[in-house]
Amino acid sequence: MAGLHGMKVKIIETLTDLGGQLHALYPEKPIYDVPGFPAVMAKDLVRALITQMRRYGPVICTRESVESVTSKDGVYWLHTDKETHGSRAILLAVGIGSFTPRKLPAIGADDYENRGLYYFVPELQHFSDQRVLVVGGGDTAVDWALSISQHARHVDLVHRRNEFRALQESVRQLLQTPNITVHTPCQLTEILGDDAKITGAVLSSQPKRIIKVDCIIGALGFHPDLGPIKRWDLDMVDGNIKVSLDTMATTRPGIFAVGDGISYPGKVKLIATGFGEVGIAIAQIRSYLHPELKGLPHSSNLKPSKMVAEIP
Ligand SMILES: Cc1cc2nc3c(=O)[nH]c(=O)nc-3n(C[C@H](O)[C@H](O)[C@H](O)COP(=O)(O)OP(=O)(O)OC[C@H]3O[C@@H](n4cnc5c(N)ncnc54)[C@H](O)[C@@H]3O)c2cc1C
């Protein structure tokens, strides 16, 4: 949207690929609450957003982490682990920061991480004809169990409580899917296997049970950590960046923020609200850089030739 309205844009992203949580955490999950799409796979939404963005030619720097910021003569200097970038305005869309999964406290978990035990789910085809154990009781665990069950031979789901913190409809489907077995209240205590692969799992049920599994998915959530941005002298609320609801401005002039990493009264962490916040932030950044320009014209009123590099 910034490019559409004539601003020069540079995107800096820690990961190898753009797409944030959608790409890194749930690329193959269908999303049902993005306006205009009755259902869209997360990876397809990311692909469409990238195609839409490329039209305006932003500079994209991946595998580069923003660490600190300094300012001089009205320009912010962003220092990353690779180089320094200058900009007159910054839009932070850092979400939950780095994705650090909560690790499974089971014996053997360290030995099999990424060798059968996954915290970031690979392509669903990977589970074809496998016996998969999912650990967790939230939306992520339940959704993964349901998606994987369409490819796997069998899915076991272990949760330490009897109640799930997931959509009621998803839990209903979970309990009715023939190739899913739910174990509650129960915990995974040990991962069994040989040098090459996982072969089984020890469950804490009474009496203790050993089940045969080929893969394990740890879905206990992530530690949200905004990392170095917490030291940017921005006001924070419960670990999130405080912004003003009407402008998306942080407490430092010229630094705006949107998405899951921000806080304002009534904030909801959804893709749709993030899109709306971007519209507000871009209008404000445009006026911040060029006070004579207010609001945003409709894209349908812009001539294609005027869409790029309108503002020097
Ligand atoms: C399993 C799951 C299912 C979900 N399902 C839905 C759904 O159905 N509908 C819905 O609306 N929402 C859903 N969400 C929530 C949705 O994914 C988030 O609201 C959305 O991803 C927030 O986008 P964001 O851009 O704010 O942050 P993120 O997606 O977290 O992206 C932030 C990006 O910033 C990068 N970054 C962080 N720190 C730095 C740094 N210092 N330097 C450089 N780069 C950095 C990160 O690597 C990341 O790529 C779901 C979330 C999960 C986990």
The ligand as a MOL file (V3000), in Angstrom:
LIG
                    3D

  0  0  0     0  0            999 V3000
M  V30 BEGIN CTAB
M  V30 COUNTS 53 58 0 0 0
M  V30 BEGIN ATOM
M  V30 1 C -1.7000 -21.5880 13.9430 0
M  V30 2 C -2.2340 -20.2010 13.6810 0
M  V30 3 C -3.4100 -20.0450 12.9900 0
M  V30 4 C -3.9030 -18.7590 12.7340 0
M  V30 5 N -5.0680 -18.6510 12.0360 0
M  V30 6 C -5.5630 -17.4130 11.7620 0
M  V30 7 C -6.7770 -17.2700 11.0350 0
M  V30 8 O -7.4130 -18.2450 10.6410 0
M  V30 9 N -7.2170 -15.9930 10.7720 0
M  V30 10 C -6.5440 -14.8780 11.2000 0
M  V30 11 O -6.9730 -13.7570 10.9100 0
M  V30 12 N -5.3920 -15.0010 11.8990 0
M  V30 13 C -4.8880 -16.2280 12.1970 0
M  V30 14 N -3.7360 -16.3470 12.9170 0
M  V30 15 C -3.0670 -15.1010 13.3870 0
M  V30 16 C -2.2730 -14.4340 12.2420 0
M  V30 17 O -1.3440 -15.3620 11.7010 0
M  V30 18 C -1.5640 -13.1940 12.7760 0
M  V30 19 O -2.5360 -12.2800 13.2270 0
M  V30 20 C -0.7080 -12.5350 11.6860 0
M  V30 21 O 0.2680 -13.4300 11.2040 0
M  V30 22 C -0.0190 -11.2930 12.2560 0
M  V30 23 O 0.7920 -10.7440 11.2460 0
M  V30 24 P 2.0050 -9.7900 11.6150 0
M  V30 25 O 2.5460 -9.2970 10.3030 0
M  V30 26 O 1.6070 -8.8130 12.6480 0
M  V30 27 O 3.0800 -10.7220 12.3290 0
M  V30 28 P 3.8330 -12.0550 11.9160 0
M  V30 29 O 3.0060 -12.8930 11.0130 0
M  V30 30 O 4.2750 -12.6320 13.2230 0
M  V30 31 O 5.0940 -11.5480 11.0780 0
M  V30 32 C 6.1240 -10.8000 11.7010 0
M  V30 33 C 7.3950 -10.9610 10.8770 0
M  V30 34 O 8.3940 -10.0650 11.3970 0
M  V30 35 C 9.6470 -10.7440 11.3960 0
M  V30 36 N 10.4870 -10.1370 12.4350 0
M  V30 37 C 10.2610 -10.1180 13.7780 0
M  V30 38 N 11.2490 -9.4490 14.3970 0
M  V30 39 C 12.1110 -9.0410 13.4190 0
M  V30 40 C 13.3410 -8.3020 13.4220 0
M  V30 41 N 13.8750 -7.8110 14.5690 0
M  V30 42 N 13.9750 -8.0770 12.2380 0
M  V30 43 C 13.4440 -8.5310 11.0620 0
M  V30 44 N 12.2740 -9.2500 11.0020 0
M  V30 45 C 11.6270 -9.4870 12.1690 0
M  V30 46 C 9.2980 -12.1970 11.7330 0
M  V30 47 O 10.3380 -13.0650 11.2710 0
M  V30 48 C 7.9870 -12.3710 10.9600 0
M  V30 49 O 8.1840 -12.8840 9.6700 0
M  V30 50 C -3.2090 -17.5950 13.2030 0
M  V30 51 C -1.9950 -17.7540 13.9000 0
M  V30 52 C -1.5080 -19.0380 14.1450 0
M  V30 53 C -0.2140 -19.2000 14.9120 0
M  V30 END ATOM
M  V30 BEGIN BOND
M  V30 1 1 1 2
M  V30 2 1 2 3
M  V30 3 2 2 52
M  V30 4 2 3 4
M  V30 5 1 4 5
M  V30 6 1 4 50
M  V30 7 2 5 6
M  V30 8 1 6 7
M  V30 9 1 6 13
M  V30 10 2 7 8
M  V30 11 1 7 9
M  V30 12 1 9 10
M  V30 13 2 10 11
M  V30 14 1 10 12
M  V30 15 2 12 13
M  V30 16 1 13 14
M  V30 17 1 14 15
M  V30 18 1 14 50
M  V30 19 1 15 16
M  V30 20 1 16 17
M  V30 21 1 16 18
M  V30 22 1 18 19
M  V30 23 1 18 20
M  V30 24 1 20 21
M  V30 25 1 20 22
M  V30 26 1 22 23
M  V30 27 1 23 24
M  V30 28 2 24 25
M  V30 29 1 24 26
M  V30 30 1 24 27
M  V30 31 1 27 28
M  V30 32 2 28 29
M  V30 33 1 28 30
M  V30 34 1 28 31
M  V30 35 1 31 32
M  V30 36 1 32 33
M  V30 37 1 33 34
M  V30 38 1 33 48
M  V30 39 1 34 35
M  V30 40 1 35 36
M  V30 41 1 35 46
M  V30 42 1 36 37
M  V30 43 1 36 45
M  V30 44 2 37 38
M  V30 45 1 38 39
M  V30 46 1 39 40
M  V30 47 2 39 45
M  V30 48 1 40 41
M  V30 49 2 40 42
M  V30 50 1 42 43
M  V30 51 2 43 44
M  V30 52 1 44 45
M  V30 53 1 46 47
M  V30 54 1 46 48
M  V30 55 1 48 49
M  V30 56 2 50 51
M  V30 57 1 51 52
M  V30 58 1 52 53
M  V30 END BOND
M  V30 END CTAB
M  END
